[in-house]
Amino acid sequence: MEPLNQLLHVIGGVRVPQDLIDIGIVAFVIYRVLLLVKGTRALYMLYGVVVIAVVAYLSAWGQLYAINWLLSHVWSYLLLAIVIIFQPEIRRALADMGQRPLRHGSRAGRWEAVIDDLVTAAANMAEQRIGALMVIERNTPISDLIQVGTPLQAILTKELLKSIFVHGSPIHDGAVVIRDGEVVSAGCFLPISLSSGIAQELGTRHRAAIGLTAESDAVVIVVSEESGTIGLAVEGRILRHLDPARLHRRLSELLLPVPPTHRRRWPWRRAAV
C-alpha cells in the first residue's frame, strides 16, 4: 500500500492548469529543437550530449567519483560550446519564429515563382545536355559544408541559371547556392559522398548532391550532362529520372510552407505507405 499512497500523494499535489501548461511548453520546445536538428550534423552532436548525460548519471549512481567530478565540471563548458556551435541555427530559428506570422503569404508566393524557374531551367538544361548542380538551402546553414565560389546575390531566374551552367561560362563548374529564393553564390564545391552504396554509374555531381544532403537539410537538383536526366537529392538519397511535373511536385512539397489548415494533427506520425 505504501507505493500506492505515494502515488496518490504525488497526484494530489499536481496543479492542474499550471503544471499542464508547464509540461506542454517543455514538450513543445523539445519538439521544435528536434525538428531544428533533424537531418543535420547537430543531431549527432545531440546524441553525444545524451550519452554524456547518461554516463554522468551512471557515474553518480555507481559512486565513480573521479568520472562524476570530471563530467560535473565539463557541463558548464559544454553548454557554452553548444551555443557557439549552434549559433547559426539558433539565430535562424529565432528569426523564423518572429517573422513566420508576417511572411507566410509572401514567402509562399515567392517560392512558387522560384520553383517554376528552377523546374523550367532544369528541363531546358536536361534537354540540351547541360550539366547543373543547384543547391537550395533550407533551415540549416551550409556555409561550413561547402567551398564558396563566386558571390552573386542575384535574383533567381531561369535565364540566369542557364547562363551560369552553359559551357564556356567561367563559373559553370561547381554548384549554385540558393537561399531565400536568391542565388547567393556560384562555382561552389560540395563534399563528395564516398559511400559504397551509391550506384557506380553516378558521377561526381550526384555524389556531391548526396554528400551535402546527408549532412544538412538542403535540397539539391542535379542535371546529368551525360544522360540528360534530372535528379533530386534529399536527406542523403536521390530520386533520378524525374520529369518536370514530378520535380515541380516534389519541390513544392519540400519548399512551400504548409498552411495551418493542411497540417497533420499528429505531425510526428508517418503517413501510411
C-alpha positions, 0 to 999 in steps of 0.5 A: 500500500505504501507505493500506492499512497505515494502515488496518490500523494504525488497526484494530489499535489499536481496543479492542474492548469499550471503544471499542464501548461508547464509540461506542454511548453517543455514538450513543445520546445523539445519538439521544435529543437528536434525538428531544428536538428533533424537531418543535420550534423547537430543531431549527432552532436545531440546524441553525444550530449545524451550519452554524456548525460547518461554516463554522468548519471551512471557515474553518480549512481555507481559512486565513480567519483573521479568520472562524476567530478570530471563530467560535473565540471565539463557541463558548464563548458559544454553548454557554452560550446553548444551555443557557439556551435549552434549559433547559426541555427539558433539565430535562424530559428529565432528569426523564423519564429518572429517573422513566420506570422508576417511572411507566410503569404509572401514567402509562399508566393515567392517560392512558387515563382522560384520553383517554376524557374528552377523546374523550367531551367532544369528541363531546358538544361536536361534537354540540351545536355547541360550539366547543373548542380543547384543547391537550395538551402533550407533551415540549416546553414551550409556555409561550413559544408561547402567551398564558396565560389563566386558571390552573386546575390542575384535574383533567381531566374531561369535565364540566369541559371542557364547562363551560369551552367552553359559551357564556356561560362567561367563559373559553370563548374561547381554548384549554385547556392540558393537561399531565400529564393536568391542565388547567393553564390556560384562555382561552389564545391560540395563534399563528395559522398564516398559511400559504397552504396551509391550506384557506380554509374553516378558521377561526381555531381550526384555524389556531391548532391548526396554528400551535402544532403546527408549532412544538412537539410538542403535540397539539391537538383542535379542535371546529368550532362551525360544522360540528360536526366534530372535528379533530386537529392534529399536527406542523403538519397536521390530520386533520378529520372524525374520529369518536370511535373514530378520535380515541380511536385516534389519541390513544392512539397519540400519548399512551400510552407504548409498552411495551418489548415493542411497540417497533420494533427499528429505531425510526428506520425508517418503517413501510411505507405 
